[in-house]
């Protein structure tokens, strides 16, 4: 993830969920059904300091549709 992408995702996460989001990591994900891929992308994980309802937020981005 580029620096600009990170800044945009952190800002969007803070606006959506409140608190002070901090980027934790990005994980590639390949979801499949019966052995056939149905979704591939990256999940971005953020800690939400100061949010009374949630400790983490997740953002998904699709790299390529299967």
mmCIF file as Biopython writes it, N, C-alpha, C and O atoms, coordinates in Angstrom:
data_model
#
loop_
_atom_site.group_PDB
_atom_site.id
_atom_site.type_symbol
_atom_site.label_atom_id
_atom_site.label_alt_id
_atom_site.label_comp_id
_atom_site.label_asym_id
_atom_site.label_entity_id
_atom_site.label_seq_id
_atom_site.pdbx_PDB_ins_code
_atom_site.Cartn_x
_atom_site.Cartn_y
_atom_site.Cartn_z
_atom_site.occupancy
_atom_site.B_iso_or_equiv
_atom_site.auth_seq_id
_atom_site.auth_asym_id
_atom_site.pdbx_PDB_model_num
ATOM 1   N N  . UNK A ? 1  ? 0.854   -1.168  0.000   1.0 0.0 1  A 1 
ATOM 2   C CA . UNK A ? 1  ? 0.000   0.000   0.000   1.0 0.0 1  A 1 
ATOM 3   C C  . UNK A ? 1  ? 0.895   1.224   0.000   1.0 0.0 1  A 1 
ATOM 4   O O  . UNK A ? 1  ? 1.854   1.292   0.769   1.0 0.0 1  A 1 
ATOM 5   N N  . UNK A ? 2  ? 0.594   2.186   -0.849  1.0 0.0 2  A 1 
ATOM 6   C CA . UNK A ? 2  ? 1.408   3.389   -0.916  1.0 0.0 2  A 1 
ATOM 7   C C  . UNK A ? 2  ? 1.087   4.313   0.248   1.0 0.0 2  A 1 
ATOM 8   O O  . UNK A ? 2  ? 0.076   4.135   0.929   1.0 0.0 2  A 1 
ATOM 9   N N  . UNK A ? 3  ? 1.928   5.278   0.471   1.0 0.0 3  A 1 
ATOM 10  C CA . UNK A ? 3  ? 1.697   6.246   1.537   1.0 0.0 3  A 1 
ATOM 11  C C  . UNK A ? 3  ? 0.402   7.005   1.357   1.0 0.0 3  A 1 
ATOM 12  O O  . UNK A ? 3  ? -0.319  7.241   2.326   1.0 0.0 3  A 1 
ATOM 13  N N  . UNK A ? 4  ? 0.092   7.397   0.111   1.0 0.0 4  A 1 
ATOM 14  C CA . UNK A ? 4  ? -1.153  8.122   -0.168  1.0 0.0 4  A 1 
ATOM 15  C C  . UNK A ? 4  ? -2.359  7.239   0.102   1.0 0.0 4  A 1 
ATOM 16  O O  . UNK A ? 4  ? -3.346  7.700   0.675   1.0 0.0 4  A 1 
ATOM 17  N N  . UNK A ? 5  ? -2.293  5.966   -0.306  1.0 0.0 5  A 1 
ATOM 18  C CA . UNK A ? 5  ? -3.390  5.037   -0.038  1.0 0.0 5  A 1 
ATOM 19  C C  . UNK A ? 5  ? -3.610  4.884   1.462   1.0 0.0 5  A 1 
ATOM 20  O O  . UNK A ? 5  ? -4.747  4.880   1.932   1.0 0.0 5  A 1 
ATOM 21  N N  . UNK A ? 6  ? -2.533  4.760   2.196   1.0 0.0 6  A 1 
ATOM 22  C CA . UNK A ? 6  ? -2.608  4.591   3.638   1.0 0.0 6  A 1 
ATOM 23  C C  . UNK A ? 6  ? -3.269  5.800   4.286   1.0 0.0 6  A 1 
ATOM 24  O O  . UNK A ? 6  ? -4.139  5.644   5.143   1.0 0.0 6  A 1 
ATOM 25  N N  . UNK A ? 7  ? -2.873  6.985   3.892   1.0 0.0 7  A 1 
ATOM 26  C CA . UNK A ? 7  ? -3.443  8.213   4.450   1.0 0.0 7  A 1 
ATOM 27  C C  . UNK A ? 7  ? -4.937  8.282   4.140   1.0 0.0 7  A 1 
ATOM 28  O O  . UNK A ? 7  ? -5.731  8.627   5.014   1.0 0.0 7  A 1 
ATOM 29  N N  . UNK A ? 8  ? -5.328  7.957   2.907   1.0 0.0 8  A 1 
ATOM 30  C CA . UNK A ? 8  ? -6.738  7.998   2.523   1.0 0.0 8  A 1 
ATOM 31  C C  . UNK A ? 8  ? -7.564  6.977   3.298   1.0 0.0 8  A 1 
ATOM 32  O O  . UNK A ? 8  ? -8.665  7.295   3.749   1.0 0.0 8  A 1 
ATOM 33  N N  . UNK A ? 9  ? -7.057  5.763   3.460   1.0 0.0 9  A 1 
ATOM 34  C CA . UNK A ? 9  ? -7.790  4.741   4.203   1.0 0.0 9  A 1 
ATOM 35  C C  . UNK A ? 9  ? -7.901  5.087   5.682   1.0 0.0 9  A 1 
ATOM 36  O O  . UNK A ? 9  ? -8.944  4.855   6.293   1.0 0.0 9  A 1 
ATOM 37  N N  . UNK A ? 10 ? -6.856  5.632   6.256   1.0 0.0 10 A 1 
ATOM 38  C CA . UNK A ? 10 ? -6.896  6.023   7.664   1.0 0.0 10 A 1 
ATOM 39  C C  . UNK A ? 10 ? -7.918  7.141   7.856   1.0 0.0 10 A 1 
ATOM 40  O O  . UNK A ? 10 ? -8.692  7.108   8.813   1.0 0.0 10 A 1 
ATOM 41  N N  . UNK A ? 11 ? -7.931  8.121   6.968   1.0 0.0 11 A 1 
ATOM 42  C CA . UNK A ? 11 ? -8.896  9.222   7.065   1.0 0.0 11 A 1 
ATOM 43  C C  . UNK A ? 11 ? -10.324 8.704   6.917   1.0 0.0 11 A 1 
ATOM 44  O O  . UNK A ? 11 ? -11.211 9.106   7.670   1.0 0.0 11 A 1 
ATOM 45  N N  . UNK A ? 12 ? -10.549 7.821   5.960   1.0 0.0 12 A 1 
ATOM 46  C CA . UNK A ? 12 ? -11.890 7.267   5.753   1.0 0.0 12 A 1 
ATOM 47  C C  . UNK A ? 12 ? -12.322 6.435   6.955   1.0 0.0 12 A 1 
ATOM 48  O O  . UNK A ? 12 ? -13.481 6.500   7.364   1.0 0.0 12 A 1 
ATOM 49  N N  . UNK A ? 13 ? -11.421 5.668   7.517   1.0 0.0 13 A 1 
ATOM 50  C CA . UNK A ? 13 ? -11.734 4.848   8.687   1.0 0.0 13 A 1 
ATOM 51  C C  . UNK A ? 13 ? -12.091 5.725   9.877   1.0 0.0 13 A 1 
ATOM 52  O O  . UNK A ? 13 ? -13.046 5.431   10.596  1.0 0.0 13 A 1 
ATOM 53  N N  . UNK A ? 14 ? -11.347 6.783   10.093  1.0 0.0 14 A 1 
ATOM 54  C CA . UNK A ? 14 ? -11.642 7.695   11.197  1.0 0.0 14 A 1 
ATOM 55  C C  . UNK A ? 14 ? -12.967 8.400   11.011  1.0 0.0 14 A 1 
ATOM 56  O O  . UNK A ? 14 ? -13.720 8.569   11.971  1.0 0.0 14 A 1 
ATOM 57  N N  . UNK A ? 15 ? -13.264 8.812   9.793   1.0 0.0 15 A 1 
ATOM 58  C CA . UNK A ? 15 ? -14.525 9.495   9.513   1.0 0.0 15 A 1 
ATOM 59  C C  . UNK A ? 15 ? -15.709 8.546   9.698   1.0 0.0 15 A 1 
ATOM 60  O O  . UNK A ? 15 ? -16.747 8.947   10.224  1.0 0.0 15 A 1 
ATOM 61  N N  . UNK A ? 16 ? -15.560 7.298   9.273   1.0 0.0 16 A 1 
ATOM 62  C CA . UNK A ? 16 ? -16.638 6.318   9.346   1.0 0.0 16 A 1 
ATOM 63  C C  . UNK A ? 16 ? -16.835 5.792   10.766  1.0 0.0 16 A 1 
ATOM 64  O O  . UNK A ? 16 ? -17.969 5.665   11.228  1.0 0.0 16 A 1 
ATOM 65  N N  . UNK A ? 17 ? -15.740 5.486   11.459  1.0 0.0 17 A 1 
ATOM 66  C CA . UNK A ? 17 ? -15.832 4.776   12.735  1.0 0.0 17 A 1 
ATOM 67  C C  . UNK A ? 17 ? -15.510 5.632   13.954  1.0 0.0 17 A 1 
ATOM 68  O O  . UNK A ? 17 ? -15.754 5.201   15.081  1.0 0.0 17 A 1 
ATOM 69  N N  . UNK A ? 18 ? -14.976 6.816   13.763  1.0 0.0 18 A 1 
ATOM 70  C CA . UNK A ? 18 ? -14.600 7.654   14.895  1.0 0.0 18 A 1 
ATOM 71  C C  . UNK A ? 18 ? -13.312 7.175   15.533  1.0 0.0 18 A 1 
ATOM 72  O O  . UNK A ? 18 ? -12.701 6.208   15.078  1.0 0.0 18 A 1 
ATOM 73  N N  . UNK A ? 19 ? -12.912 7.850   16.579  1.0 0.0 19 A 1 
ATOM 74  C CA . UNK A ? 19 ? -11.665 7.487   17.248  1.0 0.0 19 A 1 
ATOM 75  C C  . UNK A ? 19 ? -10.460 7.899   16.424  1.0 0.0 19 A 1 
ATOM 76  O O  . UNK A ? 19 ? -10.569 8.683   15.480  1.0 0.0 19 A 1 
ATOM 77  N N  . UNK A ? 20 ? -9.322  7.364   16.793  1.0 0.0 20 A 1 
ATOM 78  C CA . UNK A ? 20 ? -8.063  7.653   16.100  1.0 0.0 20 A 1 
ATOM 79  C C  . UNK A ? 20 ? -7.543  6.370   15.467  1.0 0.0 20 A 1 
ATOM 80  O O  . UNK A ? 20 ? -6.883  5.576   16.136  1.0 0.0 20 A 1 
ATOM 81  N N  . UNK A ? 21 ? -7.832  6.156   14.185  1.0 0.0 21 A 1 
ATOM 82  C CA . UNK A ? 21 ? -7.386  4.914   13.551  1.0 0.0 21 A 1 
ATOM 83  C C  . UNK A ? 21 ? -5.874  4.894   13.323  1.0 0.0 21 A 1 
ATOM 84  O O  . UNK A ? 21 ? -5.262  5.915   13.010  1.0 0.0 21 A 1 
ATOM 85  N N  . UNK A ? 22 ? -5.299  3.721   13.485  1.0 0.0 22 A 1 
ATOM 86  C CA . UNK A ? 22 ? -3.874  3.513   13.215  1.0 0.0 22 A 1 
ATOM 87  C C  . UNK A ? 22 ? -3.743  2.256   12.361  1.0 0.0 22 A 1 
ATOM 88  O O  . UNK A ? 22 ? -4.269  1.198   12.706  1.0 0.0 22 A 1 
ATOM 89  N N  . UNK A ? 23 ? -3.043  2.384   11.255  1.0 0.0 23 A 1 
ATOM 90  C CA . UNK A ? 23 ? -2.846  1.255   10.349  1.0 0.0 23 A 1 
ATOM 91  C C  . UNK A ? 23 ? -2.071  0.152   11.051  1.0 0.0 23 A 1 
ATOM 92  O O  . UNK A ? 23 ? -1.053  0.418   11.690  1.0 0.0 23 A 1 
ATOM 93  N N  . UNK A ? 24 ? -2.552  -1.107  10.937  1.0 0.0 24 A 1 
ATOM 94  C CA . UNK A ? 24 ? -1.880  -2.253  11.542  1.0 0.0 24 A 1 
ATOM 95  C C  . UNK A ? 24 ? -1.180  -3.084  10.464  1.0 0.0 24 A 1 
ATOM 96  O O  . UNK A ? 24 ? 0.033   -3.282  10.521  1.0 0.0 24 A 1 
ATOM 97  N N  . UNK A ? 25 ? -1.950  -3.571  9.479   1.0 0.0 25 A 1 
ATOM 98  C CA . UNK A ? 25 ? -1.352  -4.375  8.413   1.0 0.0 25 A 1 
ATOM 99  C C  . UNK A ? 25 ? -2.340  -4.576  7.281   1.0 0.0 25 A 1 
ATOM 100 O O  . UNK A ? 25 ? -3.530  -4.292  7.417   1.0 0.0 25 A 1 
ATOM 101 N N  . UNK A ? 26 ? -1.836  -5.066  6.170   1.0 0.0 26 A 1 
ATOM 102 C CA . UNK A ? 26 ? -2.647  -5.458  5.021   1.0 0.0 26 A 1 
ATOM 103 C C  . UNK A ? 26 ? -2.404  -6.936  4.747   1.0 0.0 26 A 1 
ATOM 104 O O  . UNK A ? 26 ? -1.270  -7.413  4.791   1.0 0.0 26 A 1 
ATOM 105 N N  . UNK A ? 27 ? -3.490  -7.651  4.463   1.0 0.0 27 A 1 
ATOM 106 C CA . UNK A ? 27 ? -3.384  -9.090  4.216   1.0 0.0 27 A 1 
ATOM 107 C C  . UNK A ? 27 ? -4.050  -9.445  2.891   1.0 0.0 27 A 1 
ATOM 108 O O  . UNK A ? 27 ? -5.196  -9.061  2.657   1.0 0.0 27 A 1 
ATOM 109 N N  . UNK A ? 28 ? -3.351  -10.173 2.019   1.0 0.0 28 A 1 
ATOM 110 C CA . UNK A ? 28 ? -3.983  -10.647 0.792   1.0 0.0 28 A 1 
ATOM 111 C C  . UNK A ? 28 ? -4.975  -11.766 1.124   1.0 0.0 28 A 1 
ATOM 112 O O  . UNK A ? 28 ? -4.699  -12.611 1.977   1.0 0.0 28 A 1 
ATOM 113 N N  . UNK A ? 29 ? -6.118  -11.769 0.456   1.0 0.0 29 A 1 
ATOM 114 C CA . UNK A ? 29 ? -7.162  -12.765 0.706   1.0 0.0 29 A 1 
ATOM 115 C C  . UNK A ? 29 ? -7.653  -13.320 -0.620  1.0 0.0 29 A 1 
ATOM 116 O O  . UNK A ? 29 ? -7.870  -12.577 -1.577  1.0 0.0 29 A 1 
ATOM 117 N N  . UNK A ? 30 ? -7.824  -14.636 -0.666  1.0 0.0 30 A 1 
ATOM 118 C CA . UNK A ? 30 ? -8.421  -15.293 -1.825  1.0 0.0 30 A 1 
ATOM 119 C C  . UNK A ? 30 ? -9.554  -16.171 -1.298  1.0 0.0 30 A 1 
ATOM 120 O O  . UNK A ? 30 ? -9.310  -17.204 -0.674  1.0 0.0 30 A 1 
ATOM 121 N N  . UNK A ? 31 ? -10.781 -15.758 -1.552  1.0 0.0 31 A 1 
ATOM 122 C CA . UNK A ? 31 ? -11.956 -16.506 -1.108  1.0 0.0 31 A 1 
ATOM 123 C C  . UNK A ? 31 ? -12.386 -17.429 -2.234  1.0 0.0 31 A 1 
ATOM 124 O O  . UNK A ? 31 ? -12.499 -17.004 -3.383  1.0 0.0 31 A 1 
ATOM 125 N N  . UNK A ? 32 ? -12.626 -18.694 -1.906  1.0 0.0 32 A 1 
ATOM 126 C CA . UNK A ? 32 ? -13.038 -19.641 -2.934  1.0 0.0 32 A 1 
ATOM 127 C C  . UNK A ? 32 ? -14.233 -20.454 -2.459  1.0 0.0 32 A 1 
ATOM 128 O O  . UNK A ? 32 ? -14.447 -20.632 -1.260  1.0 0.0 32 A 1 
ATOM 129 N N  . UNK A ? 33 ? -15.003 -20.942 -3.417  1.0 0.0 33 A 1 
ATOM 130 C CA . UNK A ? 33 ? -16.138 -21.823 -3.168  1.0 0.0 33 A 1 
ATOM 131 C C  . UNK A ? 33 ? -15.972 -23.043 -4.057  1.0 0.0 33 A 1 
ATOM 132 O O  . UNK A ? 33 ? -15.851 -22.920 -5.276  1.0 0.0 33 A 1 
ATOM 133 N N  . UNK A ? 34 ? -15.966 -24.208 -3.452  1.0 0.0 34 A 1 
ATOM 134 C CA . UNK A ? 34 ? -15.762 -25.457 -4.190  1.0 0.0 34 A 1 
ATOM 135 C C  . UNK A ? 34 ? -14.496 -25.421 -5.040  1.0 0.0 34 A 1 
ATOM 136 O O  . UNK A ? 34 ? -14.468 -25.956 -6.148  1.0 0.0 34 A 1 
ATOM 137 N N  . UNK A ? 35 ? -13.448 -24.786 -4.513  1.0 0.0 35 A 1 
ATOM 138 C CA . UNK A ? 35 ? -12.167 -24.734 -5.198  1.0 0.0 35 A 1 
ATOM 139 C C  . UNK A ? 35 ? -12.031 -23.653 -6.256  1.0 0.0 35 A 1 
ATOM 140 O O  . UNK A ? 35 ? -10.947 -23.460 -6.807  1.0 0.0 35 A 1 
ATOM 141 N N  . UNK A ? 36 ? -13.116 -22.944 -6.548  1.0 0.0 36 A 1 
ATOM 142 C CA . UNK A ? 36 ? -13.062 -21.878 -7.554  1.0 0.0 36 A 1 
ATOM 143 C C  . UNK A ? 36 ? -13.008 -20.516 -6.855  1.0 0.0 36 A 1 
ATOM 144 O O  . UNK A ? 36 ? -13.823 -20.239 -5.974  1.0 0.0 36 A 1 
ATOM 145 N N  . UNK A ? 37 ? -12.047 -19.662 -7.244  1.0 0.0 37 A 1 
ATOM 146 C CA . UNK A ? 37 ? -11.958 -18.350 -6.606  1.0 0.0 37 A 1 
ATOM 147 C C  . UNK A ? 37 ? -13.185 -17.493 -6.917  1.0 0.0 37 A 1 
ATOM 148 O O  . UNK A ? 37 ? -13.634 -17.425 -8.061  1.0 0.0 37 A 1 
ATOM 149 N N  . UNK A ? 38 ? -13.719 -16.841 -5.881  1.0 0.0 38 A 1 
ATOM 150 C CA . UNK A ? 38 ? -14.864 -15.944 -6.068  1.0 0.0 38 A 1 
ATOM 151 C C  . UNK A ? 38 ? -14.527 -14.496 -5.734  1.0 0.0 38 A 1 
ATOM 152 O O  . UNK A ? 38 ? -15.247 -13.581 -6.133  1.0 0.0 38 A 1 
ATOM 153 N N  . UNK A ? 39 ? -13.437 -14.286 -5.003  1.0 0.0 39 A 1 
ATOM 154 C CA . UNK A ? 39 ? -13.003 -12.928 -4.670  1.0 0.0 39 A 1 
ATOM 155 C C  . UNK A ? 39 ? -11.540 -12.952 -4.311  1.0 0.0 39 A 1 
ATOM 156 O O  . UNK A ? 39 ? -11.090 -13.823 -3.566  1.0 0.0 39 A 1 
ATOM 157 N N  . UNK A ? 40 ? -10.790 -11.993 -4.840  1.0 0.0 40 A 1 
ATOM 158 C CA . UNK A ? 40 ? -9.394  -11.803 -4.478  1.0 0.0 40 A 1 
ATOM 159 C C  . UNK A ? 40 ? -9.184  -10.332 -4.189  1.0 0.0 40 A 1 
ATOM 160 O O  . UNK A ? 40 ? -9.686  -9.471  -4.911  1.0 0.0 40 A 1 
ATOM 161 N N  . UNK A ? 41 ? -8.454  -10.051 -3.150  1.0 0.0 41 A 1 
ATOM 162 C CA . UNK A ? 41 ? -8.195  -8.661  -2.813  1.0 0.0 41 A 1 
ATOM 163 C C  . UNK A ? 41 ? -7.292  -8.555  -1.605  1.0 0.0 41 A 1 
ATOM 164 O O  . UNK A ? 41 ? -6.581  -9.493  -1.246  1.0 0.0 41 A 1 
ATOM 165 N N  . UNK A ? 42 ? -7.339  -7.389  -0.987  1.0 0.0 42 A 1 
ATOM 166 C CA . UNK A ? 42 ? -6.506  -7.108  0.178   1.0 0.0 42 A 1 
ATOM 167 C C  . UNK A ? 42 ? -7.403  -6.547  1.273   1.0 0.0 42 A 1 
ATOM 168 O O  . UNK A ? 42 ? -8.241  -5.683  1.017   1.0 0.0 42 A 1 
ATOM 169 N N  . UNK A ? 43 ? -7.224  -7.042  2.494   1.0 0.0 43 A 1 
ATOM 170 C CA . UNK A ? 43 ? -7.926  -6.512  3.653   1.0 0.0 43 A 1 
ATOM 171 C C  . UNK A ? 43 ? -6.936  -5.670  4.448   1.0 0.0 43 A 1 
ATOM 172 O O  . UNK A ? 43 ? -5.851  -6.135  4.800   1.0 0.0 43 A 1 
ATOM 173 N N  . UNK A ? 44 ? -7.318  -4.428  4.725   1.0 0.0 44 A 1 
ATOM 174 C CA . UNK A ? 44 ? -6.498  -3.506  5.506   1.0 0.0 44 A 1 
ATOM 175 C C  . UNK A ? 44 ? -7.085  -3.446  6.914   1.0 0.0 44 A 1 
ATOM 176 O O  . UNK A ? 44 ? -8.296  -3.299  7.084   1.0 0.0 44 A 1 
ATOM 177 N N  . UNK A ? 45 ? -6.225  -3.561  7.916   1.0 0.0 45 A 1 
ATOM 178 C CA . UNK A ? 45 ? -6.658  -3.620  9.310   1.0 0.0 45 A 1 
ATOM 179 C C  . UNK A ? 45 ? -6.171  -2.370  10.041  1.0 0.0 45 A 1 
ATOM 180 O O  . UNK A ? 45 ? -5.018  -1.960  9.906   1.0 0.0 45 A 1 
ATOM 181 N N  . UNK A ? 46 ? -7.094  -1.765  10.832  1.0 0.0 46 A 1 
ATOM 182 C CA . UNK A ? 46 ? -6.792  -0.559  11.591  1.0 0.0 46 A 1 
ATOM 183 C C  . UNK A ? 46 ? -7.208  -0.744  13.044  1.0 0.0 46 A 1 
ATOM 184 O O  . UNK A ? 46 ? -8.272  -1.300  13.314  1.0 0.0 46 A 1 
ATOM 185 N N  . UNK A ? 47 ? -6.388  -0.288  13.977  1.0 0.0 47 A 1 
ATOM 186 C CA . UNK A ? 47 ? -6.798  -0.182  15.374  1.0 0.0 47 A 1 
ATOM 187 C C  . UNK A ? 47 ? -7.570  1.127   15.518  1.0 0.0 47 A 1 
ATOM 188 O O  . UNK A ? 47 ? -7.236  2.126   14.883  1.0 0.0 47 A 1 
ATOM 189 N N  . UNK A ? 48 ? -8.616  1.113   16.367  1.0 0.0 48 A 1 
ATOM 190 C CA . UNK A ? 48 ? -9.439  2.303   16.573  1.0 0.0 48 A 1 
ATOM 191 C C  . UNK A ? 48 ? -9.323  2.783   18.014  1.0 0.0 48 A 1 
ATOM 192 O O  . UNK A ? 48 ? -10.192 2.487   18.834  1.0 0.0 48 A 1 
ATOM 193 N N  . UNK A ? 49 ? -8.283  3.504   18.327  1.0 0.0 49 A 1 
ATOM 194 C CA . UNK A ? 49 ? -8.105  4.056   19.670  1.0 0.0 49 A 1 
ATOM 195 C C  . UNK A ? 49 ? -9.171  5.122   19.904  1.0 0.0 49 A 1 
ATOM 196 O O  . UNK A ? 49 ? -9.399  5.980   19.051  1.0 0.0 49 A 1 
ATOM 197 N N  . UNK A ? 50 ? -9.811  5.062   21.045  1.0 0.0 50 A 1 
ATOM 198 C CA . UNK A ? 50 ? -10.795 6.080   21.396  1.0 0.0 50 A 1 
ATOM 199 C C  . UNK A ? 50 ? -12.200 5.786   20.921  1.0 0.0 50 A 1 
ATOM 200 O O  . UNK A ? 50 ? -13.099 6.594   21.156  1.0 0.0 50 A 1 
ATOM 201 N N  . UNK A ? 51 ? -12.425 4.663   20.263  1.0 0.0 51 A 1 
ATOM 202 C CA . UNK A ? 51 ? -13.767 4.297   19.828  1.0 0.0 51 A 1 
ATOM 203 C C  . UNK A ? 51 ? -14.377 3.410   20.912  1.0 0.0 51 A 1 
ATOM 204 O O  . UNK A ? 51 ? -13.814 2.362   21.228  1.0 0.0 51 A 1 
ATOM 205 N N  . UNK A ? 52 ? -15.532 3.809   21.498  1.0 0.0 52 A 1 
ATOM 206 C CA . UNK A ? 52 ? -16.105 3.037   22.596  1.0 0.0 52 A 1 
ATOM 207 C C  . UNK A ? 52 ? -16.756 1.722   22.162  1.0 0.0 52 A 1 
ATOM 208 O O  . UNK A ? 52 ? -17.017 0.860   23.002  1.0 0.0 52 A 1 
ATOM 209 N N  . UNK A ? 53 ? -17.020 1.557   20.870  1.0 0.0 53 A 1 
ATOM 210 C CA . UNK A ? 53 ? -17.756 0.389   20.397  1.0 0.0 53 A 1 
ATOM 211 C C  . UNK A ? 53 ? -16.910 -0.655  19.677  1.0 0.0 53 A 1 
ATOM 212 O O  . UNK A ? 53 ? -17.313 -1.815  19.590  1.0 0.0 53 A 1 
ATOM 213 N N  . UNK A ? 54 ? -15.754 -0.271  19.164  1.0 0.0 54 A 1 
ATOM 214 C CA . UNK A ? 54 ? -14.957 -1.215  18.376  1.0 0.0 54 A 1 
ATOM 215 C C  . UNK A ? 54 ? -13.471 -0.951  18.581  1.0 0.0 54 A 1 
ATOM 216 O O  . UNK A ? 54 ? -13.040 0.196   18.695  1.0 0.0 54 A 1 
ATOM 217 N N  . UNK A ? 55 ? -12.696 -2.030  18.624  1.0 0.0 55 A 1 
ATOM 218 C CA . UNK A ? 55 ? -11.249 -1.905  18.772  1.0 0.0 55 A 1 
ATOM 219 C C  . UNK A ? 55 ? -10.542 -1.906  17.428  1.0 0.0 55 A 1 
ATOM 220 O O  . UNK A ? 55 ? -9.427  -1.397  17.308  1.0 0.0 55 A 1 
ATOM 221 N N  . UNK A ? 56 ? -11.198 -2.488  16.395  1.0 0.0 56 A 1 
ATOM 222 C CA . UNK A ? 56 ? -10.592 -2.604  15.066  1.0 0.0 56 A 1 
ATOM 223 C C  . UNK A ? 56 ? -11.588 -2.291  13.971  1.0 0.0 56 A 1 
ATOM 224 O O  . UNK A ? 56 ? -12.798 -2.440  14.141  1.0 0.0 56 A 1 
ATOM 225 N N  . UNK A ? 57 ? -11.047 -1.850  12.832  1.0 0.0 57 A 1 
ATOM 226 C CA . UNK A ? 57 ? -11.838 -1.647  11.621  1.0 0.0 57 A 1 
ATOM 227 C C  . UNK A ? 57 ? -11.118 -2.358  10.484  1.0 0.0 57 A 1 
ATOM 228 O O  . UNK A ? 57 ? -9.895  -2.494  10.491  1.0 0.0 57 A 1 
ATOM 229 N N  . UNK A ? 58 ? -11.895 -2.805  9.517   1.0 0.0 58 A 1 
ATOM 230 C CA . UNK A ? 58 ? -11.353 -3.535  8.371   1.0 0.0 58 A 1 
ATOM 231 C C  . UNK A ? 58 ? -11.847 -2.894  7.093   1.0 0.0 58 A 1 
ATOM 232 O O  . UNK A ? 58 ? -13.013 -2.514  6.989   1.0 0.0 58 A 1 
ATOM 233 N N  . UNK A ? 59 ? -10.959 -2.775  6.123   1.0 0.0 59 A 1 
ATOM 234 C CA . UNK A ? 59 ? -11.310 -2.207  4.830   1.0 0.0 59 A 1 
ATOM 235 C C  . UNK A ? 59 ? -10.849 -3.177  3.747   1.0 0.0 59 A 1 
ATOM 236 O O  . UNK A ? 59 ? -9.710  -3.644  3.770   1.0 0.0 59 A 1 
ATOM 237 N N  . UNK A ? 60 ? -11.717 -3.474  2.819   1.0 0.0 60 A 1 
ATOM 238 C CA . UNK A ? 60 ? -11.355 -4.401  1.751   1.0 0.0 60 A 1 
ATOM 239 C C  . UNK A ? 60 ? -11.251 -3.688  0.424   1.0 0.0 60 A 1 
ATOM 240 O O  . UNK A ? 60 ? -12.008 -2.761  0.135   1.0 0.0 60 A 1 
ATOM 241 N N  . UNK A ? 61 ? -10.304 -4.132  -0.376  1.0 0.0 61 A 1 
ATOM 242 C CA . UNK A ? 61 ? -10.182 -3.618  -1.725  1.0 0.0 61 A 1 
ATOM 243 C C  . UNK A ? 61 ? -9.985  -4.803  -2.668  1.0 0.0 61 A 1 
ATOM 244 O O  . UNK A ? 61 ? -9.199  -5.711  -2.396  1.0 0.0 61 A 1 
ATOM 245 N N  . UNK A ? 62 ? -10.697 -4.773  -3.750  1.0 0.0 62 A 1 
ATOM 246 C CA . UNK A ? 62 ? -10.625 -5.857  -4.709  1.0 0.0 62 A 1 
ATOM 247 C C  . UNK A ? 62 ? -9.509  -5.599  -5.703  1.0 0.0 62 A 1 
ATOM 248 O O  . UNK A ? 62 ? -9.454  -4.534  -6.319  1.0 0.0 62 A 1 
ATOM 249 N N  . UNK A ? 63 ? -8.619  -6.568  -5.862  1.0 0.0 63 A 1 
ATOM 250 C CA . UNK A ? 63 ? -7.526  -6.375  -6.815  1.0 0.0 63 A 1 
ATOM 251 C C  . UNK A ? 63 ? -7.978  -6.748  -8.226  1.0 0.0 63 A 1 
ATOM 252 O O  . UNK A ? 63 ? -7.753  -5.989  -9.168  1.0 0.0 63 A 1 
ATOM 253 N N  . UNK A ? 64 ? -8.596  -7.878  -8.372  1.0 0.0 64 A 1 
ATOM 254 C CA . UNK A ? 64 ? -9.118  -8.283  -9.676  1.0 0.0 64 A 1 
ATOM 255 C C  . UNK A ? 64 ? -10.336 -9.170  -9.471  1.0 0.0 64 A 1 
ATOM 256 O O  . UNK A ? 64 ? -10.295 -10.082 -8.645  1.0 0.0 64 A 1 
ATOM 257 N N  . UNK A ? 65 ? -11.395 -8.931  -10.184 1.0 0.0 65 A 1 
ATOM 258 C CA . UNK A ? 65 ? -12.535 -9.851  -10.067 1.0 0.0 65 A 1 
ATOM 259 C C  . UNK A ? 65 ? -12.182 -11.198 -10.688 1.0 0.0 65 A 1 
ATOM 260 O O  . UNK A ? 65 ? -11.515 -11.254 -11.720 1.0 0.0 65 A 1 
ATOM 261 N N  . UNK A ? 66 ? -12.628 -12.278 -10.063 1.0 0.0 66 A 1 
ATOM 262 C CA . UNK A ? 66 ? -12.307 -13.612 -10.611 1.0 0.0 66 A 1 
ATOM 263 C C  . UNK A ? 66 ? -13.023 -13.869 -11.914 1.0 0.0 66 A 1 
ATOM 264 O O  . UNK A ? 66 ? -12.865 -14.937 -12.505 1.0 0.0 66 A 1 
#
